[in-house]
Structures are given as C-alpha cells and as structure tokens.
C-alpha cells in the first residue's frame, strides 16, 4: 500500500462522505520558527505577528506548496544536543561551562555519594579499612539527615536555575524605567545615571539572561543553605533543648556568630533588629524562605504562591470568624511565628523535613539514581531500538514502537517531560515520515510518556510517598498498579492501530529495523537490573532502599564486566571472579570473616555452608567490579564489542580528557568506566534536585494542615459539599488533581490532595486507601497532557513542529482511558487485585485465585471488561473499527465502554441524581448488578462491532481510494 501523509486526506469529520481532498500543504516550512516551550520572551528581532504564526495549525499554509526537501527537513530527527537544549529550556535550567560546571558536578556527585552511603550503611558514618582499622565520623539523626538532603538540593537549585532571565513581565517593566527617565531628563542627568548604575548592579547581582552564569545572589543563597544544614549537624544538643523550650530560648544571632556578630549589630543599628533575634529562629525563617525561592525558580511562581499562602494562613487564619457561612470551618487558633517556624523547620513529622522529604531520603533519590545509571549505561537507546525491532514493521509501527519505547523509558525516567523529549526526539520524526500528522505524532509520544509515572516497577516519586502515607509495602503498590498501567498503554496502542488502519499507514521497511534476535544478543544484560529489582521487591520482599541499592551495585558490576569483556579477556575475567568468590566463600566458611579480614588476622565464628555462600554472594558485585577494573587497567585499549554507553557519558569522557590535555584518555576503558559512574551520579543529583525541592515545599502544606487543626474541619466541609455522593467526591478530586497538576509536578499535586481530600474519601466511602491514592496519582499525571497547560504535550509539539494546543487536546483524547480507569478501580477494587473494602482491603493471594466463586466475577470479568471497554473507547475517539463509524454509533460505543469499564460510576451517578430528586434510594452494590451491566455493555459492543464488520465486508462507508482520513 502506498504510504501517504494524512494531510492528503479528507475533512476531520469521519461522517463526512464528501470526496473533497485537501491540498498537500500541511507541513510547516523548514525555516518557520519552532514553538517556544521554555516560557521565555520572543527574541528581539521577531515582531508580534511571528508569535501568532508560531501557533498556527500545520494545515493553514495554503499559498505556497511544500517541496519534498522541505517536507523531509521538517521530519528530520533532532540531535541529542537539540533535545537536551529543549529540555533545559522547558525546565529553565542553566547550561554552565568552565569552573562553574566543575563545581556543580562536584556538589552533585557528593550529593549522590551521601545518598548512596545512606542506602548502603544507614545513618552511621563509620567504616573499617585495611591497615587503618575503623574510622567513625559519628551517626546522624533523621532530622539532620533530612536537613543535609534538602541543603544539597537547595544549593544545586540555586546553581542550576537562574534568579531571573530579565524576560519576565515584572523584569521587563523594571527595564523600562531607565529609558523613561532618559526621555524625561536626558541621558546625562544624575537621576538617569544613578538609575542606570543601579540597573547595572542588579543585573550583575541577579540577572542571567542567557542562563550560563552563576550570579552573586546564587552564591549567597547557597552559603545560607549550607549554613542551615551545618547548624543542624553541629548543634544537635541545642536543637533538642529547643524542642522543649521553644526557638526563643536559643542563642541570639550576635552571640552565635561570635566575632562576626558585629555584622548583626550593624544591621540592627539601621533599624532591623537582627542581633537579638534567636539564631535558630532566624535560620528557620531563612530556610523556609530559601525553599520558597528554590520552588519559584525550579517549579514555578504559582506553586510558590500556593505554599506561601498556607504559611500566611497558619499565622492569620484566626481572623476568619467561626460564625462566617461556609468558610467558618477554616477558622483556626491564633499562631505565633516562633511556633510556626518550629513546626515547619525543626520537625520530622510535618513541615519541610516531614514525611515527603523522609521518603525522598529513603526511597525516591536512590531510585532516581538507579534510573540515571541505567540511562547512562546506554539502556535508554537500547530499549528504544528494542521497541522498533519488536513493532516497527507492523501497521502503524513507528507509533506503536513509540508507545513501547516510552513504556520502557518510564522504568528509567519518572518525568513525563524528560521522557517525551528523550524518546520523542527519535520517535516523532519517524511517525511523521510514516504518514501521521504532526499533532497526532506529538500526541502519541506525550500520551505514552505520561504513563511512565504509573508503570511499575519504578513508577514516579508519588508512588514511594504512598509507602509512608498509607503504610503498605511497595510490592503491594506495584501489584495493584500493574493492570491499570497495562490497560493505559493498551488503550493508546488500540487508538494508534485504529488510526493506522483508517489512514492506511504501514510500518517501516525491514531494512530500516534492527533484527530483534541480534539486538537481544547484544544487549540482553540491560534486562538483568530490572529483573533483579522485581525479584528483590516481589520475591525477597526487601525494603525499597535495599532493593534499589543492590540493583545499583548490579548495574555497576554488569557495566564493569561489559567494559572489560571480549574474546581474549573472557576466560581470565570470569576465572578470576570465580576464584576470588570461592576464596571469599572459604574465608567465611572457615573463619567467619571475609578474605581481607582473614588476611589481616581477624577471625570470628565459622559460618555454615549456606550462610557462608550468602555472605560471599553479598560481596560478589564488589568482586566483579574489582576484577574488571584490574583487567581494564592491564588492557587499557581493549576492544569491547558489547559496550554502548550513552552519548552523554562518552561526551563527558572526551571533555575531561581534553580538559587535562590527554585526549587519548577518552579511549581508555577504565577511564570511561569511572567517568560513567561519575556522570551517572551527577545526572542523578541534577534530576533529583527538582523532586527534593518539590517535596520540601509541598511538605509545608500538610504541616500547616496538621499544626493548625484544619484537617478535620476541611474534611467536614468537603463531605458536606459532596452531600454523601461518592461520585461527586471523586469528581471533585479528579478536577482538583487536574487543575493543580497543570501548574506543578505530580508529586506535589499528590501530596496536597492527599492532605486535603484523602481523609474525606476514606471517611465517606469504603474505597480502599490504596485505590484512593492511586486515583489521585492518575489524575495528577493526566494534568501533564491536559490543555491549557499540557506541559508534556507542548514539549512534544516543539519536536513535532505542530500546534501546541491541538497536540494537547489530541494527547488528552488518546489518554481518555486514563481518566475512566481510576473511577473503575476506585469502585471495583478487584481491578487492582485487591480484595475487600476500606481498611480491610488487601492484595489477593493464591488462595483467593483458587476461590473461583470470588476470583472470576470480581476480578477476571471486571479486568476483561476494562480491556474490551478500552477498545470501545478507542473506536469512540478515532471513529473507526473495521470501517468508518457514524456519530450516533460513536455515542453507543462510548456507552458500551462505560458499561464495560465502570458500570458502578453510571449506576451511582443515576442513583445520586434520583436520590437528590427524591425518586430512589441508595444504589444497589451487588456483584449481580455489576455483572449484568457489564454484560449489557459487552452485548452492545459486540452488536456494534458485528454491524461495522458486516458493513466493511459489504463495502459501505469505505474510504475512497487515495483519500485516507486525517488523524485529527
């Protein structure tokens, strides 16, 4: 079949039988300006009309034909450098060079080293070394560890994100002051010259228009952030006393600073009473303000305002009278600044260092580091190639491969935007060349990439927060989230397949696709870390931190072997590892200590065979790394056919080698391996910075809710507004999740809504806690592809050179099942493999599976119904099954989809409405009713599908030859 672009198709309405064909003019000219995704101001040489032109649809170019060369140029893959620049533009990060880049990397690697130690050894900073013996730096408490964790993130945030680029509304208005003064008084007037001098000072102090320099203000803020952590670590005894006597009992600023106290006295002399203020109170205030500033820079102004408003509410919320209608429940007792600061800064239960930051310390960071190691190892590109090798040649293959690739990348990156840019740089141009329109290609990538945060085993940061918020093992979260995640990707797959069938889009030529067997042979070891992670979590049931740490060691060991392996080295390499492992086993078996301990003369109680084998296995990763490094040092330039590190790791090796004037170092395997580890640690810290800042800021909100006693009152208000309707309560939660998620990360949205709405859902219904929390998570993820602030979709539109808003709406429609499935599993917990309701809900066991009278009607049938319903939803959105579908039929397909996927939603909605009118009572909640409604939906879907197939066989509603329908 001849492949054609969708722009040669008919009108967007599938019901339009006219044969009018649009002109082939839908590809944007290659020299047209790309859509800006960084939120910055347009360049000075562009006028206002250019901005409008940027957002025009691809199909609006009607005056000039597009040449083949221009079309091909518009579909070219963007380079990794361009993708990185786009990602930095979206995230507003700096691109540093020189000493600033070196210092930043040192801080980032130190952050990762600190977190790695916590994962491996806990809070005790002591170790035993050969010859030297035991070296101890002491042990830290949880508050101290959290403070160091946040301080690292704050320092990196102030280095990576500029205070201002000078392009914002406020900065632009300030920039007009000097020209206005010059026009009023003249260039040489003292007022004009003074204002110009002040402007130069402010620009030097804080403005970074090109995002390429660290300003003095950044350095000052970083020093303050370090000071907050230093006080926590060095003055722990004083902090313990402050918990009893309050912050005002601490030493004053002047007293604490000693000789530098004269600076505080000087400030007090000008009317700012700093010298006599309690130093702990001062640091607490500074720390909270630093978190707010880091939030503004890295996550946006609106999130900072939301968090700050809760702090203001904690101080002045008592002004709300309890007698005021409706909002009277928001009245709180009067608070003082010392008590508020103490709750927000010197507390591990609530506030900045509360549960969210504790989860980040224990779980989130180490998993982000795991993803960074996996990505830098080359696994990301290998998974993308695996997706294309699996599906690239099938009908609509590039889009299907994009879905698989995004799913694979979701195990590495929990960020929708990063996933979109990373995989989209490769997948979107291929989809466009195969015939998909720009909007559809960008929408597929954005939709699939947004699923990374709900796809086990890694998922997003919010999944780890559930561990602490609801007290369930991470293994249960993985099991519960598995089926809905598969349903989501299956739903996008169905729509892509239907679209390809409707528009006649084939796959890639087999010569353009890697052979899957060859590909698996060259990179099968990339699957080992994921398999190990699942084994540790689901079989061994280890803690999340230990599972991630062991898997991290496995990645480093695997890459060390790959870096040292070839035909000549494989025998001595494997043999040496085996010999040292057996020696380690023998040492444990005979002396009770490892081989190095035995050599140093240490001894203990001999271990049994199994215990000695397990102890030796625990050090296998270190043995592998040691032997591999020795091999690489002995053969520095050996050829390693399996080693395919990420380009970023190789580029880092080349830059460092050139910086030390030894370019040949870049080819030394040991140097490349060490650089790979350093680059992975650097990348992990940079990625974690925004997450840590987010959880630190978001922790303030539940801290205020808890400290002020707002929680019970807010729950009562929400329950009163919902009027006892679980459907209304879930709708409120869904809408709030989407609205909040438009302007902030999913993790922050989750924390806020769990604090505000979680108790109301738990007390108003028998929905299992895990289902309620996953419900909030799903709708927080949807926000990334929901216009008008569909960040992931806009990132994809930048690559696809498509209309951003239409890309967002199309991405939302492709992800529509993600908006229905949460209602389905909230009302039918069996879809999450949960048995029971409310607090009694639990993950099913083998005994539950064997109980067919329960397993079939409450799990098997609902799960099958969801999968079939997703197909009906796909037909509704795409308007095609075996042949075109009319609008009436699309409505019937939608009804069948709802009946199959979430019959409880329709049933409760009808009975809630009837109850409000006084016509009916409570909705019946029986398995029979549920099965009957699903059966009705199945029969309706089957009848519609058979009718559509019969019409396709008879040639009715066939698409005229040469006029495939558009994707929008």
Secondary structure, DSSP 8 states (H G I E B T S, - for coil): -----GGGS--S-TT--------S--S--TTS-----S-----TT--HHHHHHHTS-GGG--SS---HHHHHHHT----HHHHHHHHHHHHTB----HHHHHHHHHHHHHHHHHHHHHHHHTTEEEEEETTTEEEEEEE--HHHHHHHHHHHHHHHHHHHB-SB-S-SHHHHHHHHHHHHHHHHH-TTSHHHHHHHHHHHHHHHHHB-TTS----HHHHHHHHHHHHHHHHHHH-HHHHHHHHHH-GGGS-BHHHHHGGGHHHHHHHHHTT---TTSBHHHHHHHHHHHHHHHHHHHHH-HHHHHHHHHHHHHHHHGGGS-TTSTTGGGG------HHHHHHHHHS-SSSSTTSHHHHHIIIIIHHHHHHHHHHHHTTHHHHHHHHHHHHHTTSTTHHHHHHHHHHHHHHTT---HHHHHHHHHHHHHHHHHHHT--HHHHHHHHHHHHGGGGGSTTT--HHHHHHHHHH---HHHHHHHHHHHHHHHHHHHHHHHHHHHHHHT-----GGGS--HHHHHHHHTTHHHHHHHHHIIIIIS---HHHHHHHHHHHHHHHHHHHHH-STTTHHHHHHHHHHHHHHHHHHHHHHSS-HHHHHTT-------HHHHHHHHHHTHHHHHHHHHHHHHHHTTT---TT----HHHHHHHHHHHHHTT-GGGGG-HHHHHHHHHHHHHHHHHHHHHHHHHHHHHHHHHHHHHHHHTHHHHHHHHHHHHHTT-HHHHHHHHHHHHHHHHTSS-HHHHHHHHIIIIIHHHHHHS---HHHHHHHHHHHHHHGGGSTTS-HHHHHHHHHHT--HHHHHHHHHHHTHHHHHHHHHHHH-GGGGTEESSGGG-EE--HHHHH-HHHHIIIIIHHHHHHHHHHHHHHHHHH-BSSSB--HHHHHHHHHHHHHHH-HHHHHHHHHHHHHHTTS--S----HHHHHHHHHHHHHHHHHHHHHHHHHHHTTTT---TT------
